[in-house]
Amino acid sequence: MQVIRDAWFLTKMEFGGLRYRNLFSFLMIAYITLMSIPLTHGLHAIDKEPWPAHFFVDFYFLTLVPILGFIFNKKSFNYHRDDSYTVGLAHMRTMPISFQVMMTSRIIQLILPLVVNGTIYFTVQYLFAERLFDGMTLVQYISYALVWLGYAVLMSAVYIYTELTRSGKVYLGVTIVLMVCIIAAALICWFTKVSVIVFTVEVAKQSPLLAPIIMSLVSWIAIYISIIGVRRKLKTRDLM
């Protein structure tokens, strides 16, 4: 319990007290959510021939759903210029903060915004994208949302490892590489006439329990591997 208390205290410090300072972050999520609504209006879960807009929708979701696990603040915007992640890590190393507390706090910092932002994002999407989710029960839609949140956690495993083991410039480079990979994946899906969005809807309909369980296992195994990698790297990393 002491680890949880210390991690929560560290989390509150990181989020600036979880008060008005994070208003901009929620406004950003609201904007992302509103932008996704018109994109999904033209999609049908029963489509057999994905049309060009499917590429943009898949790219939009694959790129922006992982952002639901972030709080947008000065630190997250200036990391490439100020190397703010490394500076923050060096500051924590000067205090009696164990690796367990630090990583527990980082996981909390992932889960909290993911739950809040994800609830807003997928609730609004469910209410306004009725054509895509026509015929889905509430349980099936929750399954669909959990699959995408699992994807967000999976991507976050890469970001967490890079954030804690590399410089801000390398972090930016990894982000660009991931963006290129997402564009390539969306193009491949379009050329092969497969829509990621439609596919996840159909999977959630057919396996509402199995799909999120498998995705959750894969994503949290990735987080575990990321934590192991961070522990090993921090033993030798020079923070100066």
Salt bridges, closest charged atoms under 4 A:
GLU14 OE2 - LYS75 NZ 2.89
ASP47 OD2 - HIS54 NE2 3.83
GLU49 OE1 - LYS193 NZ 3.38
ASP82 OD1 - ARG81 NE 3.43
GLU163 OE1 - ARG106 NH2 2.99
